[in-house]
Amino acid sequence: MIARGARRPQRPIQLSPALLQQQCDDFNARFPVGQKVTVRRDDGEGLITNTRSRADVLSGHSAVIWLDGISGCYLLDRVTPLTENAA
């Protein structure tokens, strides 16, 4: 129960499955499996790793990717590909 006058937490914008698939398709077209990336971890820390899968839509609600050295997957929005110029 939320106290009277308290602000409700904002819900993240839910993208349609078609838009999520487009996000994955765009990522997959630009970056191969094994791409060096940085991922923003749950604690806010950035970690440099590599992709170990193609991006995919998980259960129709989240664009995700699996990464080396990490159990489970991460939201694609939290992954930034590293290019030679950025590294």
N, C-alpha and C positions, 0 to 999 in steps of 0.2 A: 504494500500500500504506500502511496506517495503522500507525504504530508501536504496539507493545504498550503497553497502558495509556492510549493516547491516546483522547480522546473522538471519536466519529464525529460529523460535522456532522449536525444535525437536518434532515430533509427537510421542506419545507413540506407542510401538509395539502392533499391533492388533493381538490377538490370534484368531485362528479359533474357531468356535462354538464347535467343538469336543474337543479341548484342554480346553476350558472354562468349558465344561460339566465334563471333567475328573478332573479338579481342584475342582469343586463342589462335585463330587462323592468321591474324596479322603478326603476332609474335612468332609463330612457327615459320612463316614465310621469310621473316627477316633474320632469325637466329637458329642455328643448328643445335641439336642435342650436344652437350659438352661445352656450350657457351659459358664463358666466364661472366659471372654476375655478382652483384652485391644484393643481399637480402636484409631487410629490416626485421630483426628478430622481435619477439614479443616484448622484450625489455627495452626496445628502442635502439639497441646496439646494431650496428651494421656488420655483416659477415661476408667475406668474399668466398665464393664457392663456384661450382659449375652445375649446370643443369644436367639431370640424368634421365630426363624424359621430355617429350613434347608437352606443351601446354594443353590442358583439356578442361572441359566443363565437368565439375564434380556434382553429381546428383541433381543436375539442372539448376543449381543456384550459385555456383562459385567457379570462377576461372582460376585454375591452380596449376602448379608445376612442382615436380619432385626434384630435390637438390642433393648433391653429394654431401655425405656426412651429416645429414639431417633426417631424423625419423619422421615420416609423414610428409605432407605437402604444405606449400605456402601459397597464399593468395598471389596471383600474378601481379596485382597492384603493388605488392611489397617487394617486387624483384626488379632490379635495374640492370640491364645488360651493360657490361663494360666493353668499351671499344679501345683500340690501341691508343687513340688520342686521350682517352679519359683515364687510362691505367697509369 
